Amino acid sequence: MNKVSVMEEIDALTDIYCTDCLVIRDLRKTRGKTGAHLFCIKQCTVGEQLQFLGKELMKVKDGME
């Protein structure tokens, strides 16, 4: 994988799942922004995938391939 493909995959995931997420919208009302963020990081499968992609992005060389 190269940086561009990883970034495109991250963008696609956030556009498809995170932009209009009803769960996040409800959690922001009930738990606040921090509580909603913690849900995304620890419990959401999309959040787990985004974390994985972020780690993959850090492994790729700095140059845009």
N, CA, C and O atoms as a Tripos MOL2 file, in Angstrom:
@<TRIPOS>MOLECULE
protein
  260   259    65     0     0
PROTEIN
NO_CHARGES

@<TRIPOS>ATOM
      1 N           0.8400   -1.1990    0.0000 N.3       1 MET1
      2 CA          0.0000    0.0000    0.0000 C.3       1 MET1
      3 C           0.8740    1.2470    0.0000 C.2       1 MET1
      4 O           1.9290    1.2810    0.6340 O.2       1 MET1
      5 N           0.4260    2.2580   -0.7110 N.am      2 ASN2
      6 CA          1.1410    3.5250   -0.6780 C.3       2 ASN2
      7 C           0.2960    4.5630    0.0620 C.2       2 ASN2
      8 O          -0.8810    4.3300    0.3370 O.2       2 ASN2
      9 N           0.8950    5.6960    0.3780 N.am      3 LYS3
     10 CA          0.2230    6.7210    1.1740 C.3       3 LYS3
     11 C          -1.0720    7.1870    0.5240 C.2       3 LYS3
     12 O          -2.0840    7.3570    1.2030 O.2       3 LYS3
     13 N          -1.0430    7.3900   -0.7600 N.am      4 VAL4
     14 CA         -2.2170    7.9190   -1.4510 C.3       4 VAL4
     15 C          -3.3930    6.9510   -1.3500 C.2       4 VAL4
     16 O          -4.5200    7.3680   -1.0850 O.2       4 VAL4
     17 N          -3.1360    5.6730   -1.5570 N.am      5 SER5
     18 CA         -4.2280    4.7000   -1.4890 C.3       5 SER5
     19 C          -4.7720    4.5710   -0.0680 C.2       5 SER5
     20 O          -5.9770    4.4040    0.1200 O.2       5 SER5
     21 N          -3.8970    4.6470    0.9290 N.am      6 VAL6
     22 CA         -4.3520    4.5850    2.3190 C.3       6 VAL6
     23 C          -5.2020    5.8070    2.6490 C.2       6 VAL6
     24 O          -6.2580    5.6830    3.2700 O.2       6 VAL6
     25 N          -4.7420    6.9870    2.2350 N.am      7 MET7
     26 CA         -5.5000    8.2110    2.5030 C.3       7 MET7
     27 C          -6.8450    8.2000    1.7790 C.2       7 MET7
     28 O          -7.8470    8.6630    2.3230 O.2       7 MET7
     29 N          -6.8700    7.6740    0.5600 N.am      8 GLU8
     30 CA         -8.1330    7.5720   -0.1780 C.3       8 GLU8
     31 C          -9.1010    6.6300    0.5360 C.2       8 GLU8
     32 O         -10.3010    6.8960    0.5970 O.2       8 GLU8
     33 N          -8.5750    5.5320    1.0730 N.am      9 GLU9
     34 CA         -9.4240    4.5910    1.7980 C.3       9 GLU9
     35 C          -9.9690    5.2160    3.0840 C.2       9 GLU9
     36 O         -11.1300    5.0040    3.4360 O.2       9 GLU9
     37 N          -9.1350    5.9840    3.7830 N.am     10 ILE10
     38 CA         -9.5810    6.6820    4.9870 C.3      10 ILE10
     39 C         -10.6820    7.6790    4.6370 C.2      10 ILE10
     40 O         -11.7080    7.7420    5.3140 O.2      10 ILE10
     41 N         -10.4670    8.4480    3.5860 N.am     11 ASP11
     42 CA        -11.4750    9.4210    3.1420 C.3      11 ASP11
     43 C         -12.7850    8.7360    2.7760 C.2      11 ASP11
     44 O         -13.8630    9.2190    3.1240 O.2      11 ASP11
     45 N         -12.6910    7.6230    2.0820 N.am     12 ALA12
     46 CA        -13.8940    6.9040    1.6720 C.3      12 ALA12
     47 C         -14.6580    6.3910    2.8890 C.2      12 ALA12
     48 O         -15.8810    6.5130    2.9500 O.2      12 ALA12
     49 N         -13.9510    5.8240    3.8470 N.am     13 LEU13
     50 CA        -14.6140    5.3230    5.0560 C.3      13 LEU13
     51 C         -15.3220    6.4350    5.8160 C.2      13 LEU13
     52 O         -16.4740    6.2820    6.2210 O.2      13 LEU13
     53 N         -14.6320    7.5520    6.0070 N.am     14 THR14
     54 CA        -15.2560    8.6520    6.7520 C.3      14 THR14
     55 C         -16.4270    9.2440    5.9860 C.2      14 THR14
     56 O         -17.4380    9.6090    6.5870 O.2      14 THR14
     57 N         -16.3060    9.3460    4.6620 N.am     15 ASP15
     58 CA        -17.4160    9.8780    3.8650 C.3      15 ASP15
     59 C         -18.6340    8.9640    3.9100 C.2      15 ASP15
     60 O         -19.7640    9.4380    4.0240 O.2      15 ASP15
     61 N         -18.4100    7.6640    3.8230 N.am     16 ILE16
     62 CA        -19.5150    6.7070    3.7690 C.3      16 ILE16
     63 C         -20.1600    6.5170    5.1370 C.2      16 ILE16
     64 O         -21.3850    6.5440    5.2560 O.2      16 ILE16
     65 N         -19.3430    6.3240    6.1710 N.am     17 TYR17
     66 CA        -19.8800    5.9150    7.4630 C.3      17 TYR17
     67 C         -19.9420    7.0030    8.5260 C.2      17 TYR17
     68 O         -20.8580    6.9950    9.3490 O.2      17 TYR17
     69 N         -19.0100    7.9260    8.5350 N.am     18 CYS18
     70 CA        -18.8920    8.8520    9.6610 C.3      18 CYS18
     71 C         -19.6100   10.1820    9.4660 C.2      18 CYS18
     72 O         -20.0700   10.7810   10.4380 O.2      18 CYS18
     73 N         -19.7110   10.6410    8.2460 N.am     19 THR19
     74 CA        -20.2690   11.9660    7.9960 C.3      19 THR19
     75 C         -21.6940   12.1000    8.5030 C.2      19 THR19
     76 O         -22.0110   13.0820    9.1730 O.2      19 THR19
     77 N         -22.5500   11.1580    8.2080 N.am     20 ASP20
     78 CA        -23.9500   11.2290    8.6170 C.3      20 ASP20
     79 C         -24.2960   10.1810    9.6710 C.2      20 ASP20
     80 O         -25.4200    9.6790    9.6960 O.2      20 ASP20
     81 N         -23.3530    9.8500   10.5310 N.am     21 CYS21
     82 CA        -23.5590    8.7980   11.5250 C.3      21 CYS21
     83 C         -24.5700    9.2470   12.5810 C.2      21 CYS21
     84 O         -24.3400   10.2180   13.3010 O.2      21 CYS21
     85 N         -25.6730    8.5390   12.6610 N.am     22 LEU22
     86 CA        -26.7200    8.8730   13.6340 C.3      22 LEU22
     87 C         -26.2850    8.5310   15.0530 C.2      22 LEU22
     88 O         -26.6770    9.2080   16.0030 O.2      22 LEU22
     89 N         -25.4830    7.4920   15.2000 N.am     23 VAL23
     90 CA        -25.0040    7.0980   16.5270 C.3      23 VAL23
     91 C         -24.1510    8.2080   17.1180 C.2      23 VAL23
     92 O         -24.3280    8.5810   18.2780 O.2      23 VAL23
     93 N         -23.2410    8.7290   16.3370 N.am     24 ILE24
     94 CA        -22.3480    9.7870   16.8060 C.3      24 ILE24
     95 C         -23.1550   11.0320   17.1580 C.2      24 ILE24
     96 O         -22.8870   11.6910   18.1620 O.2      24 ILE24
     97 N         -24.1320   11.3460   16.3360 N.am     25 ARG25
     98 CA        -24.9710   12.5190   16.5770 C.3      25 ARG25
     99 C         -25.7040   12.3790   17.9130 C.2      25 ARG25
    100 O         -25.7670   13.3330   18.6890 O.2      25 ARG25
    101 N         -26.2560   11.2010   18.1820 N.am     26 ASP26
    102 CA        -26.9630   10.9660   19.4360 C.3      26 ASP26
    103 C         -26.0050   10.9720   20.6270 C.2      26 ASP26
    104 O         -26.3140   11.5390   21.6750 O.2      26 ASP26
    105 N         -24.8460   10.3420   20.4620 N.am     27 LEU27
    106 CA        -23.8760   10.3010   21.5580 C.3      27 LEU27
    107 C         -23.3470   11.6820   21.9080 C.2      27 LEU27
    108 O         -23.0680   11.9560   23.0750 O.2      27 LEU27
    109 N         -23.2040   12.5440   20.9320 N.am     28 ARG28
    110 CA        -22.7640   13.9200   21.2250 C.3      28 ARG28
    111 C         -23.7720   14.6340   22.0990 C.2      28 ARG28
    112 O         -23.4030   15.4350   22.9590 O.2      28 ARG28
    113 N         -25.0550   14.3450   21.8790 N.am     29 LYS29
    114 CA        -26.0980   14.9670   22.7070 C.3      29 LYS29
    115 C         -26.0960   14.3980   24.1210 C.2      29 LYS29
    116 O         -26.2600   15.1370   25.0920 O.2      29 LYS29
    117 N         -25.9080   13.0780   24.2370 N.am     30 THR30
    118 CA        -26.0160   12.4450   25.5510 C.3      30 THR30
    119 C         -24.7040   12.4130   26.3290 C.2      30 THR30
    120 O         -24.7060   12.6410   27.5390 O.2      30 THR30
    121 N         -23.5850   12.1360   25.6610 N.am     31 ARG31
    122 CA        -22.2980   11.9960   26.3440 C.3      31 ARG31
    123 C         -21.3460   13.1590   26.1090 C.2      31 ARG31
    124 O         -20.3260   13.2760   26.7880 O.2      31 ARG31
    125 N         -21.6760   14.0180   25.1530 N.am     32 GLY32
    126 CA        -20.7690   15.1020   24.8030 C.3      32 GLY32
    127 C         -19.8010   14.6630   23.7230 C.2      32 GLY32
    128 O         -19.7700   13.4980   23.3260 O.2      32 GLY32
    129 N         -19.0200   15.6100   23.2620 N.am     33 LYS33
    130 CA        -18.0940   15.3450   22.1610 C.3      33 LYS33
    131 C         -17.0310   14.3160   22.5420 C.2      33 LYS33
    132 O         -16.6920   13.4450   21.7400 O.2      33 LYS33
    133 N         -16.5090   14.4150   23.7570 N.am     34 THR34
    134 CA        -15.4790   13.4780   24.2010 C.3      34 THR34
    135 C         -16.0300   12.0650   24.3090 C.2      34 THR34
    136 O         -15.3780   11.1120   23.8810 O.2      34 THR34
    137 N         -17.2220   11.9180   24.8760 N.am     35 GLY35
    138 CA        -17.8280   10.5900   25.0010 C.3      35 GLY35
    139 C         -18.1000    9.9620   23.6540 C.2      35 GLY35
    140 O         -17.9130    8.7580   23.4770 O.2      35 GLY35
    141 N         -18.5420   10.7660   22.7010 N.am     36 ALA36
    142 CA        -18.7920   10.2690   21.3500 C.3      36 ALA36
    143 C         -17.4830    9.8480   20.6950 C.2      36 ALA36
    144 O         -17.4280    8.8230   20.0150 O.2      36 ALA36
    145 N         -16.4380   10.6290   20.8950 N.am     37 HIS37
    146 CA        -15.1300   10.3060   20.3280 C.3      37 HIS37
    147 C         -14.6000    8.9980   20.9160 C.2      37 HIS37
    148 O         -14.0560    8.1640   20.1920 O.2      37 HIS37
    149 N         -14.7580    8.8220   22.2130 N.am     38 LEU38
    150 CA        -14.3120    7.5840   22.8530 C.3      38 LEU38
    151 C         -15.0580    6.3790   22.3020 C.2      38 LEU38
    152 O         -14.4690    5.3100   22.1400 O.2      38 LEU38
    153 N         -16.3370    6.5350   22.0130 N.am     39 PHE39
    154 CA        -17.0960    5.4450   21.3930 C.3      39 PHE39
    155 C         -16.4790    5.0790   20.0500 C.2      39 PHE39
    156 O         -16.2780    3.9010   19.7530 O.2      39 PHE39
    157 N         -16.1830    6.0770   19.2490 N.am     40 CYS40
    158 CA        -15.6000    5.8300   17.9240 C.3      40 CYS40
    159 C         -14.2670    5.0930   18.0320 C.2      40 CYS40
    160 O         -13.9860    4.1890   17.2450 O.2      40 CYS40
    161 N         -13.4610    5.4770   18.9930 N.am     41 ILE41
    162 CA        -12.1340    4.8880   19.1400 C.3      41 ILE41
    163 C         -12.1950    3.4630   19.6810 C.2      41 ILE41
    164 O         -11.4690    2.5880   19.2090 O.2      41 ILE41
    165 N         -13.0570    3.2260   20.6690 N.am     42 LYS42
    166 CA        -13.0120    1.9580   21.3920 C.3      42 LYS42
    167 C         -14.0620    0.9380   20.9760 C.2      42 LYS42
    168 O         -13.8410   -0.2590   21.1550 O.2      42 LYS42
    169 N         -15.2090    1.3690   20.4210 N.am     43 GLN43
    170 CA        -16.2890    0.4260   20.1810 C.3      43 GLN43
    171 C         -16.7450    0.3320   18.7290 C.2      43 GLN43
    172 O         -17.3010   -0.6900   18.3290 O.2      43 GLN43
    173 N         -16.5260    1.3470   17.9540 N.am     44 CYS44
    174 CA        -17.0160    1.3640   16.5720 C.3      44 CYS44
    175 C         -16.0790    0.5700   15.6560 C.2      44 CYS44
    176 O         -14.8630    0.7560   15.6970 O.2      44 CYS44
    177 N         -16.6400   -0.3020   14.8430 N.am     45 THR45
    178 CA        -15.8200   -1.1020   13.9320 C.3      45 THR45
    179 C         -15.1740   -0.2340   12.8500 C.2      45 THR45
    180 O         -14.0680   -0.5250   12.3940 O.2      45 THR45
    181 N         -15.8540    0.8140   12.4470 N.am     46 VAL46
    182 CA        -15.2670    1.7330   11.4670 C.3      46 VAL46
    183 C         -14.0820    2.4590   12.1040 C.2      46 VAL46
    184 O         -13.0500    2.6550   11.4640 O.2      46 VAL46
    185 N         -14.2370    2.8540   13.3600 N.am     47 GLY47
    186 CA        -13.1400    3.4970   14.0830 C.3      47 GLY47
    187 C         -11.9330    2.5900   14.1960 C.2      47 GLY47
    188 O         -10.7950    3.0420   14.0680 O.2      47 GLY47
    189 N         -12.1790    1.3050   14.4380 N.am     48 GLU48
    190 CA        -11.0820    0.3430   14.5040 C.3      48 GLU48
    191 C         -10.3640    0.2470   13.1560 C.2      48 GLU48
    192 O          -9.1360    0.1820   13.0980 O.2      48 GLU48
    193 N         -11.1420    0.2390   12.0860 N.am     49 GLN49
    194 CA        -10.5460    0.1760   10.7440 C.3      49 GLN49
    195 C          -9.7410    1.4430   10.4570 C.2      49 GLN49
    196 O          -8.6690    1.3730    9.8580 O.2      49 GLN49
    197 N         -10.2510    2.6000   10.8810 N.am     50 LEU50
    198 CA         -9.5280    3.8500   10.6820 C.3      50 LEU50
    199 C          -8.2190    3.8590   11.4720 C.2      50 LEU50
    200 O          -7.2070    4.3700   10.9920 O.2      50 LEU50
    201 N          -8.2380    3.3020   12.6650 N.am     51 GLN51
    202 CA         -7.0020    3.2090   13.4520 C.3      51 GLN51
    203 C          -5.9900    2.3120   12.7510 C.2      51 GLN51
    204 O          -4.8040    2.6350   12.6900 O.2      51 GLN51
    205 N          -6.4570    1.1920   12.2240 N.am     52 PHE52
    206 CA         -5.5790    0.2840   11.4900 C.3      52 PHE52
    207 C          -4.9500    0.9980   10.2950 C.2      52 PHE52
    208 O          -3.7440    0.8980   10.0670 O.2      52 PHE52
    209 N          -5.7760    1.7180    9.5360 N.am     53 LEU53
    210 CA         -5.2650    2.4300    8.3650 C.3      53 LEU53
    211 C          -4.2830    3.5270    8.7650 C.2      53 LEU53
    212 O          -3.3050    3.7710    8.0580 O.2      53 LEU53
    213 N          -4.5330    4.1810    9.8830 N.am     54 GLY54
    214 CA         -3.6080    5.1910   10.3780 C.3      54 GLY54
    215 C          -2.2510    4.5910   10.7050 C.2      54 GLY54
    216 O          -1.2140    5.1860   10.4150 O.2      54 GLY54
    217 N          -2.2640    3.4100   11.3090 N.am     55 LYS55
    218 CA         -1.0090    2.7290   11.6120 C.3      55 LYS55
    219 C          -0.2960    2.3150   10.3270 C.2      55 LYS55
    220 O           0.9290    2.4000   10.2390 O.2      55 LYS55
    221 N          -1.0570    1.8690    9.3380 N.am     56 GLU56
    222 CA         -0.4650    1.5060    8.0450 C.3      56 GLU56
    223 C           0.1390    2.7360    7.3790 C.2      56 GLU56
    224 O           1.1930    2.6550    6.7480 O.2      56 GLU56
    225 N          -0.5280    3.8620    7.5210 N.am     57 LEU57
    226 CA         -0.0340    5.1050    6.9410 C.3      57 LEU57
    227 C           1.3060    5.4960    7.5600 C.2      57 LEU57
    228 O           2.1830    6.0220    6.8740 O.2      57 LEU57
    229 N           1.4560    5.2410    8.8420 N.am     58 MET58
    230 CA          2.7100    5.5810    9.5230 C.3      58 MET58
    231 C           3.8600    4.6590    9.0810 C.2      58 MET58
    232 O           5.0260    5.0450    9.1630 O.2      58 MET58
    233 N           3.5380    3.4530    8.6160 N.am     59 LYS59
    234 CA          4.5630    2.5080    8.1690 C.3      59 LYS59
    235 C           5.1170    2.8660    6.7950 C.2      59 LYS59
    236 O           6.2650    2.5470    6.4860 O.2      59 LYS59
    237 N           4.3050    3.5300    5.9650 N.am     60 VAL60
    238 CA          4.7050    3.8470    4.6060 C.3      60 VAL60
    239 C           5.7480    4.9580    4.6320 C.2      60 VAL60
    240 O           5.6910    5.8500    5.4790 O.2      60 VAL60
    241 N           6.6860    4.9030    3.7160 N.am     61 LYS61
    242 CA          7.7310    5.9250    3.6160 C.3      61 LYS61
    243 C           7.0990    7.3040    3.4790 C.2      61 LYS61
    244 O           5.9500    7.4290    3.0560 O.2      61 LYS61
    245 N           7.8510    8.3290    3.8370 N.am     62 ASP62
    246 CA          7.3600    9.7030    3.8090 C.3      62 ASP62
    247 C           7.0310   10.1980    2.4060 C.2      62 ASP62
    248 O           6.1160   11.0080    2.2540 O.2      62 ASP62
    249 N           7.7230    9.7530    1.4020 N.am     63 GLY63
    250 CA          7.4750   10.2140    0.0380 C.3      63 GLY63
    251 C           6.1400    9.7200   -0.4930 C.2      63 GLY63
    252 O           5.7200    8.6020   -0.1960 O.2      63 GLY63
    253 N           5.4820   10.5490   -1.2730 N.am     64 MET64
    254 CA          4.2160   10.1660   -1.8870 C.3      64 MET64
    255 C           4.5240    9.2070   -3.0360 C.2      64 MET64
    256 O           5.1620    9.5840   -4.0180 O.2      64 MET64
    257 N           4.0750    7.9990   -2.9030 N.am     65 GLU65
    258 CA          4.4070    6.9740   -3.9040 C.3      65 GLU65
    259 C           3.3040    6.8120   -4.8920 C.2      65 GLU65
    260 O           3.4090    5.9950   -5.8060 O.2      65 GLU65
@<TRIPOS>BOND
     1     1     2 1
     2     2     3 1
     3     3     4 2
     4     3     5 am
     5     5     6 1
     6     6     7 1
     7     7     8 2
     8     7     9 am
     9     9    10 1
    10    10    11 1
    11    11    12 2
    12    11    13 am
    13    13    14 1
    14    14    15 1
    15    15    16 2
    16    15    17 am
    17    17    18 1
    18    18    19 1
    19    19    20 2
    20    19    21 am
    21    21    22 1
    22    22    23 1
    23    23    24 2
    24    23    25 am
    25    25    26 1
    26    26    27 1
    27    27    28 2
    28    27    29 am
    29    29    30 1
    30    30    31 1
    31    31    32 2
    32    31    33 am
    33    33    34 1
    34    34    35 1
    35    35    36 2
    36    35    37 am
    37    37    38 1
    38    38    39 1
    39    39    40 2
    40    39    41 am
    41    41    42 1
    42    42    43 1
    43    43    44 2
    44    43    45 am
    45    45    46 1
    46    46    47 1
    47    47    48 2
    48    47    49 am
    49    49    50 1
    50    50    51 1
    51    51    52 2
    52    51    53 am
    53    53    54 1
    54    54    55 1
    55    55    56 2
    56    55    57 am
    57    57    58 1
    58    58    59 1
    59    59    60 2
    60    59    61 am
    61    61    62 1
    62    62    63 1
    63    63    64 2
    64    63    65 am
    65    65    66 1
    66    66    67 1
    67    67    68 2
    68    67    69 am
    69    69    70 1
    70    70    71 1
    71    71    72 2
    72    71    73 am
    73    73    74 1
    74    74    75 1
    75    75    76 2
    76    75    77 am
    77    77    78 1
    78    78    79 1
    79    79    80 2
    80    79    81 am
    81    81    82 1
    82    82    83 1
    83    83    84 2
    84    83    85 am
    85    85    86 1
    86    86    87 1
    87    87    88 2
    88    87    89 am
    89    89    90 1
    90    90    91 1
    91    91    92 2
    92    91    93 am
    93    93    94 1
    94    94    95 1
    95    95    96 2
    96    95    97 am
    97    97    98 1
    98    98    99 1
    99    99   100 2
   100    99   101 am
   101   101   102 1
   102   102   103 1
   103   103   104 2
   104   103   105 am
   105   105   106 1
   106   106   107 1
   107   107   108 2
   108   107   109 am
   109   109   110 1
   110   110   111 1
   111   111   112 2
   112   111   113 am
   113   113   114 1
   114   114   115 1
   115   115   116 2
   116   115   117 am
   117   117   118 1
   118   118   119 1
   119   119   120 2
   120   119   121 am
   121   121   122 1
   122   122   123 1
   123   123   124 2
   124   123   125 am
   125   125   126 1
   126   126   127 1
   127   127   128 2
   128   127   129 am
   129   129   130 1
   130   130   131 1
   131   131   132 2
   132   131   133 am
   133   133   134 1
   134   134   135 1
   135   135   136 2
   136   135   137 am
   137   137   138 1
   138   138   139 1
   139   139   140 2
   140   139   141 am
   141   141   142 1
   142   142   143 1
   143   143   144 2
   144   143   145 am
   145   145   146 1
   146   146   147 1
   147   147   148 2
   148   147   149 am
   149   149   150 1
   150   150   151 1
   151   151   152 2
   152   151   153 am
   153   153   154 1
   154   154   155 1
   155   155   156 2
   156   155   157 am
   157   157   158 1
   158   158   159 1
   159   159   160 2
   160   159   161 am
   161   161   162 1
   162   162   163 1
   163   163   164 2
   164   163   165 am
   165   165   166 1
   166   166   167 1
   167   167   168 2
   168   167   169 am
   169   169   170 1
   170   170   171 1
   171   171   172 2
   172   171   173 am
   173   173   174 1
   174   174   175 1
   175   175   176 2
   176   175   177 am
   177   177   178 1
   178   178   179 1
   179   179   180 2
   180   179   181 am
   181   181   182 1
   182   182   183 1
   183   183   184 2
   184   183   185 am
   185   185   186 1
   186   186   187 1
   187   187   188 2
   188   187   189 am
   189   189   190 1
   190   190   191 1
   191   191   192 2
   192   191   193 am
   193   193   194 1
   194   194   195 1
   195   195   196 2
   196   195   197 am
   197   197   198 1
   198   198   199 1
   199   199   200 2
   200   199   201 am
   201   201   202 1
   202   202   203 1
   203   203   204 2
   204   203   205 am
   205   205   206 1
   206   206   207 1
   207   207   208 2
   208   207   209 am
   209   209   210 1
   210   210   211 1
   211   211   212 2
   212   211   213 am
   213   213   214 1
   214   214   215 1
   215   215   216 2
   216   215   217 am
   217   217   218 1
   218   218   219 1
   219   219   220 2
   220   219   221 am
   221   221   222 1
   222   222   223 1
   223   223   224 2
   224   223   225 am
   225   225   226 1
   226   226   227 1
   227   227   228 2
   228   227   229 am
   229   229   230 1
   230   230   231 1
   231   231   232 2
   232   231   233 am
   233   233   234 1
   234   234   235 1
   235   235   236 2
   236   235   237 am
   237   237   238 1
   238   238   239 1
   239   239   240 2
   240   239   241 am
   241   241   242 1
   242   242   243 1
   243   243   244 2
   244   243   245 am
   245   245   246 1
   246   246   247 1
   247   247   248 2
   248   247   249 am
   249   249   250 1
   250   250   251 1
   251   251   252 2
   252   251   253 am
   253   253   254 1
   254   254   255 1
   255   255   256 2
   256   255   257 am
   257   257   258 1
   258   258   259 1
   259   259   260 2
@<TRIPOS>SUBSTRUCTURE
     1 MET1         2 RESIDUE 1 A MET
     2 ASN2         6 RESIDUE 1 A ASN
     3 LYS3        10 RESIDUE 1 A LYS
     4 VAL4        14 RESIDUE 1 A VAL
     5 SER5        18 RESIDUE 1 A SER
     6 VAL6        22 RESIDUE 1 A VAL
     7 MET7        26 RESIDUE 1 A MET
     8 GLU8        30 RESIDUE 1 A GLU
     9 GLU9        34 RESIDUE 1 A GLU
    10 ILE10       38 RESIDUE 1 A ILE
    11 ASP11       42 RESIDUE 1 A ASP
    12 ALA12       46 RESIDUE 1 A ALA
    13 LEU13       50 RESIDUE 1 A LEU
    14 THR14       54 RESIDUE 1 A THR
    15 ASP15       58 RESIDUE 1 A ASP
    16 ILE16       62 RESIDUE 1 A ILE
    17 TYR17       66 RESIDUE 1 A TYR
    18 CYS18       70 RESIDUE 1 A CYS
    19 THR19       74 RESIDUE 1 A THR
    20 ASP20       78 RESIDUE 1 A ASP
    21 CYS21       82 RESIDUE 1 A CYS
    22 LEU22       86 RESIDUE 1 A LEU
    23 VAL23       90 RESIDUE 1 A VAL
    24 ILE24       94 RESIDUE 1 A ILE
    25 ARG25       98 RESIDUE 1 A ARG
    26 ASP26      102 RESIDUE 1 A ASP
    27 LEU27      106 RESIDUE 1 A LEU
    28 ARG28      110 RESIDUE 1 A ARG
    29 LYS29      114 RESIDUE 1 A LYS
    30 THR30      118 RESIDUE 1 A THR
    31 ARG31      122 RESIDUE 1 A ARG
    32 GLY32      126 RESIDUE 1 A GLY
    33 LYS33      130 RESIDUE 1 A LYS
    34 THR34      134 RESIDUE 1 A THR
    35 GLY35      138 RESIDUE 1 A GLY
    36 ALA36      142 RESIDUE 1 A ALA
    37 HIS37      146 RESIDUE 1 A HIS
    38 LEU38      150 RESIDUE 1 A LEU
    39 PHE39      154 RESIDUE 1 A PHE
    40 CYS40      158 RESIDUE 1 A CYS
    41 ILE41      162 RESIDUE 1 A ILE
    42 LYS42      166 RESIDUE 1 A LYS
    43 GLN43      170 RESIDUE 1 A GLN
    44 CYS44      174 RESIDUE 1 A CYS
    45 THR45      178 RESIDUE 1 A THR
    46 VAL46      182 RESIDUE 1 A VAL
    47 GLY47      186 RESIDUE 1 A GLY
    48 GLU48      190 RESIDUE 1 A GLU
    49 GLN49      194 RESIDUE 1 A GLN
    50 LEU50      198 RESIDUE 1 A LEU
    51 GLN51      202 RESIDUE 1 A GLN
    52 PHE52      206 RESIDUE 1 A PHE
    53 LEU53      210 RESIDUE 1 A LEU
    54 GLY54      214 RESIDUE 1 A GLY
    55 LYS55      218 RESIDUE 1 A LYS
    56 GLU56      222 RESIDUE 1 A GLU
    57 LEU57      226 RESIDUE 1 A LEU
    58 MET58      230 RESIDUE 1 A MET
    59 LYS59      234 RESIDUE 1 A LYS
    60 VAL60      238 RESIDUE 1 A VAL
    61 LYS61      242 RESIDUE 1 A LYS
    62 ASP62      246 RESIDUE 1 A ASP
    63 GLY63      250 RESIDUE 1 A GLY
    64 MET64      254 RESIDUE 1 A MET
    65 GLU65      258 RESIDUE 1 A GLU
